[in-house]
Amino acid sequence: MVLAPVKSTPLRRLIPSRLTGGGDDPIFALNAEANRRRALGEAVVNSTLGVLLDEELRLSTLPSVLEAYRRIPAERGAGYAPIAGPRPFLDAVRKDVLGQSTLLAHSCAVATPGGTGALALAVANFLEVGQALLTPSFYWGPYDTIASVAGRRVETFAMFDAQGRFHTAALQAALAQQQESQGRALLVLNTPCNNPTGYSLDDADWESLVPVLQAAAQRMPLCVLMDVAYARYAEGNPFQWVDRFAPLVDDLTLVFAWSASKSFAQYGARVGACIAVETDPRELLLVECALTNGCRGTWSNGNHLGLLAVTECLTDPILSAAAQKERAALRAMLTTRVEAFTRLCRSASLRHPRYEGGFFVTVECAHPEVAAARMRELGVFVVPIQGALRVALCSTPLSSVGRLVEALAKGVHAPA
Ligand SMILES: Cc1ncc(COP(=O)(O)O)c(C=O)c1O
C-alpha cells in the first residue's frame, strides 16, 4: 500500500521522522497483486517473493525440521527462552559458521528473530545514531528500513566494475569517505548468493578485498557484517571464505547475520543469530553483553520452540544428515532453474551478474519500472530495482522459466 502524500497538521501525534508514507513492503505488495490475479484464474508467473517453492508452487519444507519440532516437549517450547538464546543453539550456530576455523574460539552469539534481527542488532551497536551503514549498490531493500527505524542510514558504493567483478576500488573509496564523515564504518556484505544479484564473492574478489579491509581497520573502528542468509544454497562449503578474516580479526569486529529462514525453510519461525568474533576476550565479552542487552530491549526472548527445533537439526547427527540431504534436493531443483535461466538469457541478450545459484538474480534494465509494468501486462511479475529487475527464481518453477525470460526480453528491450 502506498499512501498519498501526507498533509501537514499541527495536531499529528505521529512524530515527523516516522512519516514514511508507505506501509507495505513493495515486494509483498507486488506478490499480493500477482496472487490476486492468479486467484481470478489468470496463469500468472510470480517471480517476486524470496521463498523456495517447488514445481507445483507449494512452499518447500524440510521433513527433518518438522520431525525436530515433534521431538520438543510442548511445555519446554512454550516456556521463555533465555534472553540471549539457549546455549546449545548458540554453540551450534557458531559451529555451523566457524566450525572449520580457528575463529570459533573467539566468537560469541545471541539468538535473534531471523537474520533481520541480527542486522538490526549490528546497526544499533556498531553505528551511532545518524551514521550510515555501508553496503554495495545492489542490496536487500529492508536494509533501508532497518537503518531508518534505528535512526541510521544506508550509503552505497558501486557493486560491480566495468568487467562485472566486485568493485573493490569503489569500496576502498567509500570507506575512506566514511572515515572522513563519521570516523567509523559498518560494512554489510551479503554473500554467497547475494540478494538481489545472485553474485557470490570468489577467491579473486577476496584477494583484493582483504588488504582494503586491513588498511581501513587500521585507520578507524571497522565492523564487517556478513549477511549469510542464503549461504546454504551455495555450492560446496558455504563458509570456506571465513578464514580470509583470520589475519584481520585483531583489528576489526567480524559479525555474521545467520538465519534459519532459508537454510531450514523456516521463514515464519523467525530463528536467527548474531555471531560476533573479537580476538580480545574483554572486547568479546563487551560485545556479547551489548548484543544481549539489545535483545532484551527489543524482542526480549526468541521463539523457544523454533530455537530448540533448529538446535536439534544442527546437533543431532541423524537429523542433521537428513536436513543436509533434503536441502541438497532443494538446491538441485533450484540449480535446474538457474541453468535454464542463464542459458535462455544468453540467447535473449539479457545481461545479469555472474550467477551460479541462490534465490535471486538481477537482469540489467535501463527502465525497470516501465519494463516491470510491461511484464505485468503479460502476466509475469518481477521486482523493479535501481537499474535492474530482480527475479526470484526460487519461486519460479522450471516450467515457467521460458515464459519468464520471454517476458523479460519484451520488458527490457521495450522502448521507454
Ligand atoms: C539478504 C537478506 N538478508 C537477510 C534476510 C533476513 O531474513 P530473515 O529475517 O527471515 O532471516 C533476508 C530475507 O529475505 C535477505 O534476503
The ligand as an SDF file (V2000), in Angstrom:
LIG
                    3D

 16 16  0  0  0  0  0  0  0  0999 V2000
   19.7260  -10.5320    2.0100 C   0  0  0  0  0  0  0  0  0  0  0  0
   18.8550  -10.9430    3.1420 C   0  0  0  0  0  0  0  0  0  0  0  0
   19.3340  -10.8320    4.3720 N   0  0  0  0  0  0  0  0  0  0  0  0
   18.6140  -11.1690    5.4300 C   0  0  0  0  0  0  0  0  0  0  0  0
   17.3290  -11.6440    5.2870 C   0  0  0  0  0  0  0  0  0  0  0  0
   16.6310  -11.9350    6.5570 C   0  0  0  0  0  0  0  0  0  0  0  0
   15.7040  -12.9060    6.5510 O   0  0  0  0  0  0  0  0  0  0  0  0
   15.0990  -13.4530    7.9030 P   0  0  0  0  0  0  0  0  0  0  0  0
   14.9030  -12.2950    8.8150 O   0  0  0  0  0  0  0  0  0  0  0  0
   13.8480  -14.1110    7.5150 O   0  0  0  0  0  0  0  0  0  0  0  0
   16.1240  -14.4030    8.4250 O   0  0  0  0  0  0  0  0  0  0  0  0
   16.7680  -11.7760    4.0120 C   0  0  0  0  0  0  0  0  0  0  0  0
   15.3930  -12.2400    3.8100 C   0  0  0  0  0  0  0  0  0  0  0  0
   14.8070  -12.2090    2.7710 O   0  0  0  0  0  0  0  0  0  0  0  0
   17.5550  -11.4070    2.9050 C   0  0  0  0  0  0  0  0  0  0  0  0
   17.0970  -11.5040    1.6720 O   0  0  0  0  0  0  0  0  0  0  0  0
  1  2  1  0
  2  3  1  0
  2 15  2  0
  3  4  2  0
  4  5  1  0
  5  6  1  0
  5 12  2  0
  6  7  1  0
  7  8  1  0
  8  9  2  0
  8 10  1  0
  8 11  1  0
 12 13  1  0
 12 15  1  0
 13 14  2  0
 15 16  1  0
M  END
$$$$
